[in-house]
């Protein structure tokens, strides 16, 4: 029988002071699902990925800059980061987010 998990995503990862922490929930050849927790003012510097990525904000507010265009996203929002477009993330408050990257 396959394992089935049920629970609250935000409960799977705690905030850490002055840090960004992550937990990979699914890793497959076709894509990954990763949970992140950012302390306030923490982020990821500009980078790009060869695959489309969906970000879902579970808690807090963050600024996500895609191709030099800033976007404010908060709890309940989502944003799609297109493949190969440079993007950066900065937490305006403590933030928990789910990143789903599709590799096909």
Backbone as a printed PyTorch tensor [residue, N CA C, xyz], in Angstrom:
tensor([[[  0.8360,  -1.1730,   0.0000],
         [  0.0000,   0.0000,   0.0000],
         [  0.8880,   1.2460,   0.0000]],

        [[  0.5180,   2.2440,  -0.7990],
         [  1.2600,   3.4910,  -0.8580],
         [  1.0090,   4.3120,   0.3960]],

        [[  2.0480,   5.0730,   0.8050],
         [  1.9150,   5.9350,   1.9680],
         [  1.1210,   7.1800,   1.5910]],

        [[  0.1640,   7.5270,   2.4220],
         [ -0.6330,   8.7310,   2.2490],
         [ -0.3930,   9.6110,   3.4660]],

        [[ -0.0810,  10.8950,   3.2110],
         [  0.1660,  11.8340,   4.3020],
         [ -0.9240,  12.9030,   4.3100]],

        [[ -1.4110,  13.2070,   5.4890],
         [ -2.4260,  14.2510,   5.6710],
         [ -1.9540,  15.1310,   6.8160]],

        [[ -2.0840,  16.4400,   6.6490],
         [ -1.6970,  17.3460,   7.7290],
         [ -1.6790,  18.7800,   7.2590]],

        [[ -1.2260,  19.6520,   8.1140],
         [ -1.0910,  21.0690,   7.8010],
         [  0.3360,  21.3190,   7.3310]],

        [[  0.4690,  21.8550,   6.1150],
         [  1.7960,  22.1130,   5.5600],
         [  2.6260,  23.0140,   6.4600]],

        [[  2.0120,  24.0780,   6.9670],
         [  2.7680,  25.0390,   7.7650],
         [  3.3120,  24.4360,   9.0600]],

        [[  2.7500,  23.3230,   9.5010],
         [  3.2220,  22.6820,  10.7270],
         [  4.4470,  21.7970,  10.4880]],

        [[  4.8040,  21.5680,   9.2270],
         [  5.9280,  20.6820,   8.9090],
         [  7.2910,  21.3420,   9.0310]],

        [[  7.3080,  22.6730,   9.1820],
         [  8.5710,  23.4010,   9.2010],
         [  8.4390,  24.6140,  10.1120]],

        [[  9.4270,  24.8110,  10.9860],
         [  9.4140,  25.9560,  11.9020],
         [ 10.3080,  27.0640,  11.3630]],

        [[  9.9940,  28.2940,  11.7450],
         [ 10.8580,  29.4240,  11.4420],
         [ 12.1380,  29.2940,  12.2600]],

        [[ 13.2430,  29.7650,  11.6930],
         [ 14.4950,  29.8690,  12.4340],
         [ 14.9860,  31.3030,  12.3090]],

        [[ 15.4430,  31.8620,  13.4160],
         [ 15.8560,  33.2630,  13.4470],
         [ 16.9470,  33.5440,  12.4260]],

        [[ 16.7430,  34.6000,  11.6330],
         [ 17.7150,  35.0650,  10.6310],
         [ 18.0980,  33.9870,   9.6210]],

        [[ 17.1400,  33.1480,   9.2350],
         [ 17.4780,  32.0350,   8.3490],
         [ 16.3480,  31.7230,   7.3730]],

        [[ 16.7260,  30.9700,   6.3590],
         [ 15.7830,  30.3510,   5.4220],
         [ 15.9730,  28.8550,   5.5870]],

        [[ 14.8880,  28.1480,   5.8540],
         [ 14.9690,  26.6890,   5.9820],
         [ 14.0080,  26.0580,   4.9870]],

        [[ 14.3290,  24.8420,   4.5680],
         [ 13.4710,  24.1640,   3.5930],
         [ 13.3560,  22.6840,   3.9220]],

        [[ 12.2900,  22.1090,   3.3940],
         [ 12.0480,  20.6740,   3.5460],
         [ 11.4390,  20.1720,   2.2530]],

        [[ 12.1290,  19.2500,   1.6000],
         [ 11.6350,  18.6750,   0.3500],
         [ 10.5650,  17.6360,   0.6800]],

        [[  9.3710,  17.8260,   0.1250],
         [  8.2630,  16.9160,   0.3940],
         [  8.1290,  15.8510,  -0.6720]],

        [[  8.3880,  16.2270,  -1.9160],
         [  8.3300,  15.2850,  -3.0390],
         [  9.5120,  15.5660,  -3.9540]],

        [[ 10.2230,  14.5260,  -4.3500],
         [ 11.3120,  14.6700,  -5.3190],
         [ 11.1540,  13.5560,  -6.3510]],

        [[ 10.8250,  13.9730,  -7.5630],
         [ 10.6190,  13.0270,  -8.6690],
         [ 11.3720,  13.5370,  -9.8940]],

        [[ 11.5600,  12.7030, -10.8720],
         [ 12.2070,  13.1220, -12.1130],
         [ 11.4030,  14.2070, -12.8170]],

        [[ 10.0900,  14.2200, -12.6080],
         [  9.2180,  15.1900, -13.2810],
         [  9.0140,  16.4800, -12.4980]],

        [[  9.4630,  16.5270, -11.2410],
         [  9.3260,  17.7590, -10.4740],
         [  9.5210,  17.5640,  -8.9850]],

        [[  9.5880,  18.6940,  -8.2790],
         [  9.8000,  18.7000,  -6.8310],
         [  8.7590,  19.5870,  -6.1580]],

        [[  8.4600,  19.2570,  -4.9070],
         [  7.6240,  20.1030,  -4.0610],
         [  8.4160,  20.3400,  -2.7790]],

        [[  8.6780,  21.6230,  -2.4900],
         [  9.5230,  21.9810,  -1.3490],
         [  8.8320,  23.0390,  -0.5150]],

        [[  8.8420,  22.8410,   0.7980],
         [  8.2950,  23.7890,   1.7550],
         [  9.4400,  24.6570,   2.2760]],

        [[  9.2290,  25.9760,   2.3270],
         [ 10.2340,  26.9170,   2.8170],
         [  9.6640,  27.7340,   3.9680]],

        [[ 10.5420,  28.1100,   4.9030],
         [ 10.2210,  29.0750,   5.9520],
         [ 11.3290,  30.1320,   5.9480]],

        [[ 10.9380,  31.3930,   5.7690],
         [ 11.8620,  32.5160,   5.7420],
         [ 11.6130,  33.3800,   6.9620]],

        [[ 12.6460,  33.7320,   7.6950],
         [ 12.4730,  34.7350,   8.7380],
         [ 12.3530,  36.0980,   8.0560]],

        [[ 11.8080,  37.0790,   8.7460],
         [ 11.6450,  38.4270,   8.1850],
         [ 12.9880,  38.9440,   7.6570]],

        [[ 12.9420,  39.5500,   6.4820],
         [ 14.1010,  40.1590,   5.8040],
         [ 15.0620,  39.1290,   5.2000]],

        [[ 14.7330,  37.8680,   5.2880],
         [ 15.5600,  36.8390,   4.6600],
         [ 15.0520,  36.5830,   3.2480]],

        [[ 15.8830,  35.9900,   2.4040],
         [ 15.4370,  35.7260,   1.0450],
         [ 16.4080,  34.8830,   0.2570]],

        [[ 16.1490,  34.8310,  -1.0270],
         [ 17.0160,  34.1410,  -1.9750],
         [ 17.4440,  35.1630,  -3.0100]],

        [[ 18.7470,  35.2650,  -3.2570],
         [ 19.2500,  36.2360,  -4.2210],
         [ 18.8280,  35.8520,  -5.6330]],

        [[ 18.9740,  36.7990,  -6.5430],
         [ 18.5180,  36.5780,  -7.9160],
         [ 19.1950,  35.3570,  -8.5380]],

        [[ 18.3710,  34.5500,  -9.1470],
         [ 18.8290,  33.3380,  -9.8380],
         [ 17.7680,  32.9670, -10.8660]],

        [[ 18.0220,  31.9650, -11.6600],
         [ 17.0000,  31.4700, -12.5890],
         [ 17.0010,  29.9480, -12.5290]],

        [[ 15.9280,  29.3770, -13.0150],
         [ 15.7810,  27.9190, -13.0480],
         [ 15.2960,  27.5300, -14.4370]],

        [[ 15.6950,  26.3660, -14.9160],
         [ 15.3130,  25.9520, -16.2660],
         [ 13.8740,  25.4370, -16.3770]],

        [[ 13.1090,  25.5240, -15.2750],
         [ 11.7480,  24.9830, -15.2590],
         [ 10.7840,  26.0020, -14.6630]],

        [[  9.5110,  25.9280, -15.0610],
         [  8.4790,  26.7560, -14.4410],
         [  8.3390,  26.3570, -12.9710]],

        [[  7.9880,  27.3560, -12.1390],
         [  7.8000,  27.0780, -10.7200],
         [  6.5630,  27.8310, -10.2160]],

        [[  5.7840,  27.1670,  -9.3940],
         [  4.6000,  27.7470,  -8.7640],
         [  4.9260,  27.9790,  -7.2930]],

        [[  4.7480,  29.2120,  -6.8350],
         [  4.9450,  29.5540,  -5.4280],
         [  3.5790,  29.8270,  -4.8130]],

        [[  3.2840,  29.1690,  -3.6900],
         [  2.0500,  29.3900,  -2.9370],
         [  2.4500,  29.9120,  -1.5600]],

        [[  1.9590,  31.0890,  -1.1900],
         [  2.2740,  31.6650,   0.1130],
         [  1.2880,  31.1060,   1.1350]],

        [[  1.7990,  30.4170,   2.1270],
         [  0.9690,  29.8040,   3.1650],
         [  0.7550,  30.7410,   4.3440]],

        [[  1.7790,  31.5730,   4.6270],
         [  1.7220,  32.4640,   5.7760],
         [  2.6760,  33.6200,   5.5280]],

        [[  2.2560,  34.8460,   5.8420],
         [  3.1330,  35.9920,   5.7400],
         [  3.0350,  36.7360,   4.4220]],

        [[  4.0170,  37.6230,   4.2120],
         [  4.0500,  38.4400,   2.9980],
         [  5.4780,  38.5240,   2.4770]],

        [[  5.6110,  38.4800,   1.1580],
         [  6.9150,  38.4340,   0.5320],
         [  6.9100,  39.2440,  -0.7410]],

        [[  8.0860,  39.7520,  -1.1150],
         [  8.2450,  40.3830,  -2.4090],
         [  9.0280,  39.4200,  -3.2930]],

        [[  8.4450,  39.1120,  -4.4470],
         [  9.1120,  38.2560,  -5.4260],
         [  9.3380,  39.0950,  -6.6690]],

        [[ 10.5920,  39.2360,  -7.0380],
         [ 10.9530,  40.0190,  -8.2120],
         [ 11.2580,  39.0460,  -9.3460]],

        [[ 10.5440,  39.2090, -10.4590],
         [ 10.7350,  38.3610, -11.6380],
         [ 11.0910,  39.2770, -12.8020]],

        [[ 12.2440,  39.0450, -13.4070],
         [ 12.7170,  39.8760, -14.5260],
         [ 12.6240,  41.3650, -14.1850]],

        [[ 13.1510,  41.7260, -13.0190],
         [ 13.2190,  43.1040, -12.5170],
         [ 11.8610,  43.7130, -12.1760]],

        [[ 10.7940,  42.9300, -12.1700],
         [  9.4420,  43.4090, -11.8460],
         [  9.0390,  42.8890, -10.4600]],

        [[  8.8970,  43.7820,  -9.4430],
         [  8.5200,  43.3180,  -8.1030],
         [  7.0270,  42.9770,  -8.0040]],

        [[  6.7410,  41.9200,  -7.2390],
         [  5.3610,  41.4860,  -6.9980],
         [  5.2050,  41.2240,  -5.5030]],

        [[  4.1920,  41.8150,  -4.8900],
         [  3.8960,  41.5710,  -3.4870],
         [  2.8910,  40.4250,  -3.4000]],

        [[  3.2460,  39.3950,  -2.6600],
         [  2.3580,  38.2400,  -2.4820],
         [  2.2230,  37.9680,  -0.9910]],

        [[  1.0160,  37.5680,  -0.5990],
         [  0.7600,  37.3210,   0.8180],
         [ -0.0090,  36.0190,   0.9940]],

        [[ -0.2480,  35.6780,   2.2270],
         [ -0.9290,  34.4350,   2.5710],
         [ -2.1590,  34.2200,   1.6940]],

        [[ -2.2190,  33.0630,   1.0550],
         [ -3.3300,  32.7190,   0.1790],
         [ -3.0560,  33.0070,  -1.2870]],

        [[ -2.0080,  33.7980,  -1.5870],
         [ -1.6710,  34.1320,  -2.9730],
         [ -0.7540,  33.0820,  -3.5810]],

        [[ -0.7160,  33.0990,  -4.9180],
         [  0.2690,  32.2910,  -5.6360],
         [  0.8410,  33.1360,  -6.7580]],

        [[  2.0050,  32.7210,  -7.2500],
         [  2.6350,  33.3640,  -8.4000],
         [  3.4060,  32.2930,  -9.1660]],

        [[  3.4220,  32.4270, -10.4760],
         [  4.1900,  31.4970, -11.3150],
         [  5.4620,  32.1950, -11.7560]],

        [[  6.5870,  31.5480, -11.5210],
         [  7.8810,  32.0480, -11.9660],
         [  8.2520,  31.2770, -13.2250]],

        [[  8.2420,  31.9520, -14.3880],
         [  8.5140,  31.2500, -15.6480],
         [  9.9520,  30.7390, -15.7350]],

        [[ 10.1210,  29.6470, -16.4430],
         [ 11.4460,  29.0700, -16.6740],
         [ 12.3760,  30.1160, -17.2680]],

        [[ 13.6000,  30.1160, -16.8000],
         [ 14.7070,  30.9390, -17.3040],
         [ 14.5910,  32.4250, -17.0150]],

        [[ 13.5110,  32.8930, -16.3870],
         [ 13.4080,  34.3010, -15.9960],
         [ 14.1120,  34.4820, -14.6490]],

        [[ 15.0060,  35.4630, -14.5310],
         [ 15.6600,  35.6810, -13.2410],
         [ 14.6420,  36.1250, -12.1900]],

        [[ 14.7970,  35.6050, -10.9800],
         [ 13.8840,  35.9490,  -9.8970],
         [ 14.6320,  35.9680,  -8.5660]],

        [[ 14.0940,  36.7600,  -7.6320],
         [ 14.6320,  36.8680,  -6.2790],
         [ 13.4610,  36.9580,  -5.3130]],

        [[ 13.6750,  36.5120,  -4.0750],
         [ 12.6080,  36.4980,  -3.0760],
         [ 13.0970,  37.1590,  -1.8020]],

        [[ 12.2430,  38.0130,  -1.1970],
         [ 12.5590,  38.6660,   0.0730],
         [ 11.3240,  38.6300,   0.9640]],

        [[ 11.4890,  38.1260,   2.1750],
         [ 10.3810,  38.0570,   3.1330],
         [ 10.1680,  39.4140,   3.7840]],

        [[  8.9700,  39.9610,   3.6620],
         [  8.6140,  41.2250,   4.3110],
         [  8.1870,  40.9880,   5.7570]],

        [[  7.6950,  39.7880,   6.0190],
         [  7.3500,  39.2970,   7.3510],
         [  7.8780,  37.8610,   7.3800]],

        [[  7.8280,  37.1580,   8.5030],
         [  8.1180,  35.7300,   8.4310],
         [  7.1560,  35.0770,   7.4240]],

        [[  7.6810,  34.2200,   6.5690],
         [  6.8950,  33.6320,   5.4700],
         [  7.1110,  32.1290,   5.4030]],

        [[  6.0070,  31.4280,   5.1740],
         [  6.0860,  30.0190,   4.7910],
         [  5.4850,  29.9090,   3.4030]],

        [[  6.1860,  29.2050,   2.5160],
         [  5.7180,  29.0690,   1.1380],
         [  5.9850,  27.6660,   0.6310]],

        [[  5.1760,  27.2680,  -0.3290],
         [  5.3290,  25.9810,  -0.9780],
         [  5.7760,  26.2410,  -2.4200]],

        [[  6.8600,  25.6150,  -2.8160],
         [  7.4050,  25.7500,  -4.1610],
         [  7.1970,  24.4340,  -4.9030]],

        [[  6.4900,  24.5020,  -6.0330],
         [  6.2770,  23.3320,  -6.8830],
         [  6.9700,  23.5920,  -8.2130]],

        [[  7.9840,  22.7910,  -8.5000],
         [  8.7320,  22.9540,  -9.7410],
         [  8.4270,  21.7850, -10.6770]],

        [[  7.9830,  22.1290, -11.8660],
         [  7.6270,  21.1260, -12.8700],
         [  8.7890,  20.9930, -13.8570]],

        [[  9.3000,  19.8010, -14.0270],
         [ 10.4880,  19.5970, -14.8560],
         [ 10.2020,  19.0090, -16.2250]],

        [[  8.9550,  18.9460, -16.6250],
         [  8.6790,  18.3620, -17.9430],
         [  7.9270,  19.3420, -18.8140]]])
